[in-house]
């Protein structure tokens, strides 16, 4: 029971944090970190995440390697697409380190939902709190474009 309750509570906390009004006290927001899009690289892997930079507070993270046609998606929210392939639907359903079900999904980098992220700066996602959009600023959109270009799908 706790195995499902703890991630659910964490997801709701992240979603509530992301939905905070910009009218909140800016000193408090600066101290706790603002949610936004962040791009990083780890070896050959590119990571595009929505959350608080340099923290474990992530609502969504997508990873890819150059030339791969799919991104691996982790997090409390997932892109709202019927083309999302959950790890439990593949033969790689068990995480070899923990022995538990893997908590990841895969989605084509050419999926219309991801194309909207690149073209319009918005990603429709679903989570326990329902369906909503994650949007980008102009500088974040440049990071999104770099992510897709790095993955080999700069034609989205």
N, C-alpha and C positions, 0 to 999 in steps of 0.2 A: 504494500500500500504506500509506504513512504517513498518507494522507488518512483512512483508516478506523481505523488503529491509535491515533492520537493521541486522537480523541474517545472511543474505547473505553476507553483507559487513564484518561482524565479521568472518564468515567462511573463506572468501578469505584472510583476514588478518592473521588468524591462519595458513592457508595453506602456505602462503608466508613466514611467520615466520619460519615454520617447514622446508621449503626448502632452508633456508639461507645456503650459502656456509660456510664450516668450515674454510675457509681462511679469514673470516671476522675478524675484530679486536677483540681479545679475551677479552679485557677489557670491550668492549661494550656488548658482549655476556654475560659475567659474571654478569654485572649490570642488564641486562634485564631478565636473567634466560634462561636456555637451555631447549628445548623441549625434553622429554623423557618419559619412562614408569615409573609409580609410583604405589605402592601398599599400601593401607591403610585399616583399619578396623573401622567400626562404629557399635558398638554393635555386633550382629551376622552377619552383612553384610560385605563382602569383596568388595573393590573397586579397580579395575585395570584401571588406566587412562593414556592416552597419552597427555601430555601437560607440562606446566611449574609447577614445584612442589610448593605446598602451595599457589596456585593462582586460579583464575577463568578462566585462559587461558587454556582451555581444548579442544582438537579436538575430543576426544573420551573418554567415560568412560563406563566400564562394571561393573555391580554389580551382586552379587550372595549371596545366603545363603547356608549353608551346606545341602547336600542332594537334592537340587533343580537341575533339569535337564536343566534349561535354565538360561541364563544371560539376564539381562535387559541392553539395550544399549542406551546411550544418546550421543548427540554431533552433531557436524557439519558434521562429516563423519561417515559412517556406514560400517560394514563389507560387503564386496562385495559377497553376497550369495543370491541365490533365496529363501532360507529358512528363511529369515528375516521376522518376523511377526510384522507389524507396529501396534501401538496402535489403529489407526483408523480402523483396520480390526477386532478388538475385541469389546466386549460389554463394555469395559472400556475406550472408546474413549474420554470422557469428564473428565478433571481434576477437582475434586470436590473443590479445593481451588480457582482456577482462573476462573472456568466456561468455559475455552477454551479447544480446543483439546489437549490431552496429547501428549507430544513430546518425545515418547519413543518407542523402538522396543524391541523385544525379539528374541533370537537366541539360538538354542540348543548348549550346551557346547561340544557336540560331532560333531558339524558341521565341514566339511573338512577345511573350512577357518580358524576356530579357532584351529584345529589340526595343521595347518601349523604354527600358532603362537607359539605353544608349541614345535613342532618338529624342525622347521627350523628357528624360530626367526623372522618371517615376517608375517604381516597381510595385506592382500589386502583389501583396503577400497575404498569407493566411496563417492564423495561429489560434490558440485557445480562445482569444478574445474576439475572433471573427476575422473578417477581411478588411484590409485597409491599405493605403499607399505609403511607401517610403519615397521621399523626394530628394532631389539633389540640388545643391547650389551650383553656380557656374564653375567654380574651382573643383568641386566634387565631380561634376560631369566630365571634366578633363581627366580625372583619375579613372572614371568608368571607361572612357575611351581608351586610355592606356592599357587597362586590364584586358579589354577585348582585342586590342591590337597585339598585345603580348601573347595572348592565347592563340593567335593566328586567325582570328575571325573579325578583322577590322572592317569587314564589309557589311556588318549588321546594319 
